[in-house]
Amino acid sequence: MQINKLPSAPNVDTSVTKPTWDWLIKMGKLLNQLVDWVNSYTAPTTVIAHASTHASGASDPITPASIGAMTLSQFTGTFSANGYRKLPDGTMIQWLTANATGDNYSFSWPTAFSTACYGALSTSVASGNYVTAAYNLSVNGGVLTSRVSTTGSGTAGTYFVVGIGK
């Protein structure tokens, strides 16, 4: 439908003023332009792959390597109760379940960090008022301590430890 002029009698609404009709005609023309633009749009029929060529004919400068794309095979490690994940930059996240036989229990990481262990968090697997800490951290492991928060005494139990390093 094209809106280009005022409707002719007898369909003219006499309650509508001329400035309102002028505005409606302008909006109608803009709407016609929008409809024409939408109708003229052609969606792309192909997707350009990474191995495509640039518009100039040269090789596409954007490749997975040039943008630092990673593949799942670059994330090595084991996924188990005691495991680790090594990121492509060498950062490692390790976790383990330790069955501590008493206070100040030494534990070993599932695999040694190559440079350093930057930090570790620990928690009790059992319910209760326990405060735990992993300390004396090294590339090979550390020491786990646990205290009953109400008495301050050391306690044996099962603990979960997560460490990060390189």
Secondary structure, DSSP 4 states (H G I P E B T S, - for coil): ----SPPPTTS--TTS-HHHHHHHHHHHHHHHHHHHHHHH----SS---TT-B-TTSSBPS--TTTTT---GGGSEEE-SSSEEEE-TTS-EEEEEEEEESSSSEEEE-SS--SS-EEEEEEEESSSSSEEEEEES--SSEEEEEEEETTT--B--EEEEEEEEE-
